[in-house]
Amino acid sequence: MRYLTAGESHGKQLTTIVEGLPALMPLTKEDINESLLRRQKGHGRGKRMQIEKDLVEIAGGVRHGYTLGSPIAMVIHNDDFKHWEDIMGEDPYPEGQNIRRTVTRPRPGHADLNGAMKYGHRDIRNILERSSARETAARVAAGAVAKTLLKQLGIDVVSYVKEIAGIQAEDKTDLSIDQKRQISEDSPVRSLDEEAGQKMMDAIDQAKKDGDSIGGVVEVYIEGMPAGVGSYVHYDRKLDGRIAGAVASINAFKGVEFGIGFEAARMNGSQVHDEIAWEKNVGYYRKTNRLGGFEGGMTTGMPIVVKGVMKPIPTLYKPLQSVDIESKEPFSASIERSDSCAVPAAAVVMEHVVAFELAKGLLEQFPHDQFPKLKESIDQYREELRCF
């Protein structure tokens, strides 16, 4: 399974094509729209979220509520395009007229300067329109399709915020996955800790007043993945490696951890590894889950726990210094409409890119031309593991 996205931040639309899903899997646009609307929420989001109402149009691959086995095409229209048509339209610009709102001042921390040098663009808008986090809406659409598949296979995925601007939420390991989901959805910052959540909102408000931005840490938690998905035999088949790459590919993400993550470097082996146990009705399990559900590039059957680190958004309303690529003079970097903190929304994005990699791993390992046969095969595999 794979996907491609196309489209620019202020262009006509975002397009996602997902290939490799089994036929006969139930899928509706409501399954996808729920995820898209969740991505737009969160304390600290900018005015763009008030303009766009992200809803998907399924343009291919689904008929009467079921997948066909052919590629699935999805479109998210940009409502704001009507104000940008003369700037972002595909037709040649009228001869003798200058293109409005060209950008020659790259922002520190963004793709602007590197992308302009790589592709030879003198108008940096050609870079920032695609490198914008707006593209993550298309990735959430792909991940929503994957989450639909996982849910119907008994695999549950949830995300929440662990930290914003150094304010850490208390671990809530006693909560069920349904409780985590409900609390996260009810919190404006997707925190499971109400007291920490209020402090996070205060920090976001202060950053906005200061013309600054702040980052944080999000966590994705998954239950129901069977053991042995992934592989140890080649580097590119290690499922935790694929997930790490997918998370690091999200705009502004700079680090990934599984389980206790970097903390393991400061502990002894006896404090890190998870002891193995067995029960007749359960099969093998780990007494702890410090490694976050992975050993040797494969799932252990324990809950998968992945954390992602998001840096502060580089677009600042009190901009840093930069250099104009035309005049070579120093200037304050240009400002595009932005958020003071997008960590709560980034949690939703990370949830969906992780879900896609999990679904992809399952489809590589089990027969998947037809969804009923995929489900039957995985159910049989789970029983084999229990009796192993």
C-alpha positions as CSV (number, residue, x, y, z in Angstrom):
1,M,0.0,0.0,0.0
2,R,1.2,3.5,-0.8
3,Y,-0.1,7.0,-1.3
4,L,0.7,10.2,-3.2
5,T,-0.4,13.7,-2.5
6,A,-0.6,16.8,-4.7
7,G,-1.6,20.4,-4.3
8,E,-0.4,23.7,-2.8
9,S,-1.5,25.5,0.3
10,H,-3.5,28.2,-1.5
11,G,-4.1,26.1,-4.7
12,K,-7.4,24.7,-5.9
13,Q,-7.3,21.5,-4.0
14,L,-5.3,18.8,-2.2
15,T,-5.4,15.4,-3.9
16,T,-4.6,12.1,-2.3
17,I,-4.3,8.7,-4.1
18,V,-4.1,5.6,-2.1
19,E,-3.2,2.4,-3.9
20,G,-3.1,-1.2,-2.5
21,L,-6.2,-1.4,-0.3
22,P,-8.2,-4.6,-0.5
23,A,-11.5,-4.8,-2.3
24,L,-14.8,-5.1,-0.4
25,M,-13.7,-3.0,2.6
26,P,-16.5,-0.7,4.0
27,L,-15.5,2.9,3.5
28,T,-17.4,6.2,3.4
29,K,-16.4,9.8,3.2
30,E,-17.6,10.2,6.8
31,D,-14.8,7.9,8.0
32,I,-12.3,10.4,6.5
33,N,-14.1,13.7,7.3
34,E,-14.1,13.0,11.0
35,S,-10.3,12.8,10.9
36,L,-10.0,16.0,8.7
37,L,-12.1,18.0,11.1
38,R,-10.1,16.8,14.1
39,R,-6.9,18.0,12.5
40,Q,-8.3,21.6,12.3
41,K,-9.0,21.8,16.0
42,G,-6.7,22.9,18.8
43,H,-5.9,25.9,21.0
44,G,-3.4,28.1,19.1
45,R,-4.6,27.5,15.6
46,G,-4.5,30.4,13.2
47,K,-7.2,32.1,11.1
48,R,-6.8,29.7,8.2
49,M,-8.7,27.1,10.2
50,Q,-11.7,29.5,10.3
51,I,-11.6,29.9,6.5
52,E,-11.2,26.3,5.4
53,K,-13.8,23.6,6.2
54,D,-11.9,20.4,5.3
55,L,-14.3,17.9,3.8
56,V,-13.3,15.1,1.4
57,E,-14.7,14.1,-1.9
58,I,-14.1,10.5,-2.9
59,A,-13.4,10.6,-6.6
60,G,-12.5,7.0,-7.4
61,G,-12.0,3.6,-6.0
62,V,-15.2,3.3,-3.9
63,R,-18.6,2.2,-5.0
64,H,-21.7,2.1,-2.8
65,G,-19.7,2.2,0.4
66,Y,-17.1,-0.5,-0.5
67,T,-13.6,-0.3,-1.9
68,L,-13.1,-1.8,-5.4
69,G,-9.5,-2.8,-5.0
70,S,-8.5,0.0,-7.5
71,P,-6.7,3.2,-6.4
72,I,-8.8,5.5,-4.1
73,A,-8.7,9.1,-5.2
74,M,-9.7,11.8,-2.7
75,V,-10.0,15.6,-3.1
76,I,-10.1,18.3,-0.5
77,H,-11.1,21.6,-2.0
78,N,-9.5,24.9,-0.8
79,D,-12.3,27.3,-0.1
80,D,-9.8,30.2,0.0
81,F,-8.6,29.6,-3.6
82,K,-11.1,32.2,-4.9
83,H,-9.0,34.9,-3.4
84,W,-5.8,33.4,-4.7
85,E,-6.7,32.4,-8.3
86,D,-4.7,35.1,-10.0
87,I,-1.7,34.3,-7.8
88,M,-1.9,30.5,-7.8
89,G,-3.7,29.7,-11.0
90,E,-2.2,27.3,-13.6
91,D,-2.7,29.5,-16.6
92,P,0.2,31.7,-17.9
93,Y,0.2,35.1,-16.2
94,P,-0.9,38.0,-18.5
95,E,2.1,39.4,-20.4
96,G,3.5,42.6,-19.1
97,Q,2.0,42.2,-15.6
98,N,3.9,41.3,-12.5
99,I,2.8,38.4,-10.3
100,R,1.4,39.7,-7.1
101,R,2.7,38.7,-3.7
102,T,6.0,37.2,-4.7
103,V,8.3,36.2,-1.9
104,T,12.0,36.8,-1.9
105,R,12.7,36.7,1.8
106,P,13.2,33.1,3.2
107,R,12.1,32.3,6.7
108,P,14.6,30.7,9.1
109,G,13.6,27.2,9.9
110,H,11.5,26.7,6.8
111,A,12.1,25.0,3.5
112,D,12.2,28.4,1.7
113,L,15.9,29.0,1.0
114,N,17.0,25.4,0.5
115,G,14.0,24.6,-1.8
116,A,14.6,27.8,-3.8
117,M,18.3,26.9,-4.3
118,K,17.5,23.3,-5.2
119,Y,14.8,24.0,-7.8
120,G,16.0,27.4,-9.0
121,H,13.0,29.4,-8.1
122,R,13.4,33.2,-7.6
123,D,9.8,33.4,-6.2
124,I,9.9,31.5,-2.9
125,R,6.1,31.2,-3.0
126,N,6.8,28.2,-5.3
127,I,8.4,26.5,-2.4
128,L,6.4,27.6,0.6
129,E,3.0,26.7,-1.0
130,R,4.0,23.0,-1.2
131,S,6.2,22.8,1.9
132,S,3.3,24.3,4.0
133,A,1.8,22.0,6.7
134,R,-1.4,22.4,4.7
135,E,-0.2,19.3,2.9
136,T,-0.8,17.2,6.0
137,A,-4.5,17.4,5.4
138,A,-3.9,15.2,2.4
139,R,-1.9,12.8,4.5
140,V,-4.6,12.7,7.2
141,A,-7.0,11.6,4.5
142,A,-4.7,8.7,3.5
143,G,-4.3,7.8,7.2
144,A,-8.0,7.9,7.8
145,V,-8.5,5.2,5.2
146,A,-5.8,3.2,6.9
147,K,-7.4,3.8,10.3
148,T,-10.7,2.5,8.9
149,L,-9.0,-0.7,7.9
150,L,-7.3,-1.1,11.3
151,K,-10.5,-0.5,13.2
152,Q,-12.3,-3.2,11.3
153,L,-9.4,-5.6,12.2
154,G,-9.7,-4.8,15.9
155,I,-6.8,-2.4,16.1
156,D,-7.4,0.9,17.9
157,V,-5.3,4.1,17.5
158,V,-5.4,7.2,19.7
159,S,-3.2,10.3,20.0
160,Y,-2.7,13.0,22.7
161,V,-0.3,15.7,23.7
162,K,2.4,14.9,26.3
163,E,4.2,18.3,26.5
164,I,4.0,21.9,25.2
165,A,6.7,24.5,25.9
166,G,8.2,22.3,28.7
167,I,4.9,21.8,30.5
168,Q,4.5,18.0,30.9
169,A,1.2,16.2,31.3
170,E,1.1,13.6,34.0
171,D,1.2,10.0,32.7
172,K,-2.3,8.4,32.7
173,T,-1.4,4.8,32.3
174,D,-4.5,3.7,34.3
175,L,-6.9,5.0,31.6
176,S,-8.4,2.7,29.0
177,I,-7.8,3.6,25.3
178,D,-11.5,4.8,25.0
179,Q,-11.0,7.0,28.0
180,K,-7.8,8.5,26.6
181,R,-9.6,9.2,23.3
182,Q,-12.5,10.9,25.0
183,I,-10.4,13.1,27.3
184,S,-8.1,14.0,24.4
185,E,-11.0,15.0,22.2
186,D,-12.5,17.1,24.9
187,S,-9.3,19.0,25.7
188,P,-8.5,22.1,23.6
189,V,-4.8,21.0,23.6
190,R,-5.5,17.2,23.5
191,S,-4.0,16.8,27.0
192,L,-5.0,13.9,29.3
193,D,-4.0,16.0,32.3
194,E,-6.5,18.9,32.8
195,E,-4.3,20.9,35.0
196,A,-1.3,20.7,32.7
197,G,-3.7,21.4,29.8
198,Q,-4.6,24.8,31.2
199,K,-1.0,25.7,31.7
200,M,-0.3,24.7,28.1
201,M,-3.1,27.0,26.9
202,D,-1.7,29.9,29.0
203,A,1.7,29.3,27.4
204,I,0.2,29.3,23.9
205,D,-1.7,32.6,24.6
206,Q,1.5,34.2,25.9
207,A,3.5,33.0,22.8
208,K,0.8,34.6,20.6
209,K,1.1,37.9,22.5
210,D,4.9,37.8,22.1
211,G,4.6,37.1,18.4
212,D,6.4,33.8,19.0
213,S,5.7,30.1,18.6
214,I,6.1,27.0,20.8
215,G,6.5,23.3,20.2
216,G,6.0,20.1,22.2
217,V,5.7,16.3,22.3
218,V,2.8,14.1,21.2
219,E,2.2,10.4,21.7
220,V,0.4,7.8,19.7
221,Y,-0.9,4.7,21.4
222,I,-2.1,1.6,19.6
223,E,-3.8,-1.5,20.9
224,G,-4.6,-4.7,19.0
225,M,-1.6,-5.1,16.7
226,P,-0.7,-8.8,16.6
227,A,2.9,-9.8,17.3
228,G,5.4,-10.4,14.5
229,V,4.4,-7.7,12.1
230,G,7.4,-6.2,10.5
231,S,10.7,-8.1,10.0
232,Y,14.2,-8.3,11.4
233,V,15.8,-9.6,8.2
234,H,16.4,-6.3,6.3
235,Y,16.7,-2.7,7.5
236,D,13.8,-1.5,5.3
237,R,11.4,-4.1,6.6
238,K,11.7,-3.1,10.3
239,L,8.3,-1.6,11.1
240,D,9.5,0.7,13.9
241,G,12.1,2.1,11.4
242,R,9.3,2.8,8.9
243,I,7.2,4.5,11.6
244,A,10.1,6.6,12.7
245,G,10.7,7.8,9.1
246,A,7.0,8.6,8.7
247,V,6.9,10.6,11.9
248,A,10.1,12.5,11.1
249,S,8.6,13.4,7.7
250,I,5.8,15.4,9.3
251,N,6.4,19.2,9.0
252,A,8.4,20.5,12.0
253,F,8.9,17.1,13.6
254,K,12.5,16.6,14.7
255,G,12.6,13.4,16.9
256,V,10.9,10.1,17.5
257,E,10.9,7.8,20.5
258,F,9.4,4.3,21.1
259,G,8.4,3.4,24.7
260,I,10.9,5.0,27.1
261,G,13.0,6.1,24.1
262,F,16.1,8.2,24.9
263,E,15.6,7.5,28.6
264,A,17.0,4.0,27.9
265,A,20.5,5.5,27.4
266,R,20.5,6.4,31.1
267,M,19.4,3.1,32.5
268,N,20.8,-0.5,32.9
269,G,19.6,-3.3,30.7
270,S,17.8,-4.9,33.6
271,Q,15.7,-1.7,33.8
272,V,15.0,-1.5,30.1
273,H,14.0,-4.8,28.6
274,D,10.6,-6.3,29.0
275,E,10.4,-9.7,30.7
276,I,8.3,-12.4,28.9
277,A,5.4,-14.3,30.4
278,W,2.7,-16.7,29.2
279,E,-0.9,-17.5,30.1
280,K,-3.1,-20.1,28.5
281,N,-5.9,-17.7,27.4
282,V,-3.6,-14.9,26.4
283,G,-0.4,-16.5,25.0
284,Y,2.9,-14.7,25.3
285,Y,3.0,-11.1,26.7
286,R,5.5,-8.8,28.3
287,K,5.3,-7.9,32.0
288,T,6.3,-4.3,31.1
289,N,6.2,-2.3,27.9
290,R,9.3,-0.1,28.1
291,L,10.3,-0.8,24.5
292,G,6.9,0.5,23.3
293,G,5.7,-2.7,21.6
294,F,8.7,-3.4,19.4
295,E,11.6,-5.8,19.5
296,G,13.9,-6.5,16.5
297,G,11.8,-4.3,14.1
298,M,8.7,-6.4,14.8
299,T,5.6,-5.9,16.9
300,T,5.5,-7.8,20.2
301,G,1.7,-7.8,20.6
302,M,1.9,-5.2,23.4
303,P,0.5,-1.7,23.0
304,I,2.6,0.4,20.6
305,V,3.7,3.6,22.1
306,V,5.4,6.3,19.9
307,K,6.3,9.8,20.8
308,G,7.1,12.6,18.3
309,V,8.9,15.9,19.0
310,M,7.6,19.0,17.2
311,K,9.7,22.1,17.0
312,P,8.1,25.6,17.2
313,I,6.6,26.7,13.9
314,P,9.1,28.8,12.0
315,T,6.7,31.5,10.8
316,L,6.8,34.2,13.5
317,Y,4.7,37.4,13.8
318,K,7.9,38.9,15.3
319,P,10.1,37.6,12.6
320,L,13.8,36.6,12.7
321,Q,16.4,38.1,10.5
322,S,17.0,36.8,7.0
323,V,18.5,37.9,3.7
324,D,16.6,38.9,0.5
325,I,17.6,36.5,-2.3
326,E,17.4,39.3,-4.9
327,S,19.0,42.3,-3.1
328,K,21.1,40.2,-0.7
329,E,20.2,42.8,1.9
330,P,19.2,41.8,5.5
331,F,15.5,42.0,6.2
332,S,13.0,40.6,8.7
333,A,11.8,37.4,7.3
334,S,8.4,37.5,5.5
335,I,5.2,36.5,7.4
336,E,2.7,34.0,6.1
337,R,-0.6,33.3,8.0
338,S,0.4,30.9,10.8
339,D,-0.3,29.3,14.2
340,S,1.4,30.1,17.5
341,C,1.2,26.4,18.4
342,A,0.1,23.5,16.2
343,V,1.1,20.7,18.6
344,P,-2.5,19.5,19.2
345,A,-3.2,19.3,15.5
346,A,0.1,17.7,14.9
347,A,-1.0,14.9,17.3
348,V,-3.8,14.1,14.9
349,V,-1.4,14.1,11.9
350,M,1.1,11.8,13.6
351,E,-1.8,9.5,14.6
352,H,-2.7,9.1,10.9
353,V,0.8,8.6,9.5
354,V,1.5,5.9,12.1
355,A,-1.8,4.2,11.3
356,F,-0.8,4.2,7.6
357,E,2.5,2.4,8.3
358,L,0.8,-0.2,10.5
359,A,-1.9,-0.9,7.9
360,K,0.9,-1.1,5.2
361,G,2.8,-3.6,7.3
362,L,-0.3,-5.8,7.7
363,L,-1.1,-5.8,4.0
364,E,2.5,-6.8,3.2
365,Q,2.3,-9.8,5.5
366,F,-1.2,-11.2,4.8
367,P,-3.3,-12.0,1.7
368,H,-5.3,-8.8,1.0
369,D,-7.0,-8.8,-2.4
370,Q,-10.3,-9.1,-0.6
371,F,-10.9,-7.6,2.8
372,P,-13.0,-10.5,4.2
373,K,-10.1,-12.9,3.4
374,L,-7.6,-10.5,5.0
375,K,-9.7,-10.4,8.2
376,E,-10.0,-14.2,8.2
377,S,-6.3,-14.6,7.8
378,I,-5.4,-12.2,10.6
379,D,-7.9,-13.8,13.0
380,Q,-6.4,-17.2,12.2
381,Y,-2.9,-15.8,12.8
382,R,-3.9,-14.4,16.1
383,E,-5.2,-17.8,17.2
384,E,-1.9,-19.4,16.1
385,L,0.1,-17.0,18.1
386,R,-2.0,-17.6,21.2
387,C,-1.4,-21.4,20.9
388,F,2.3,-21.1,19.9
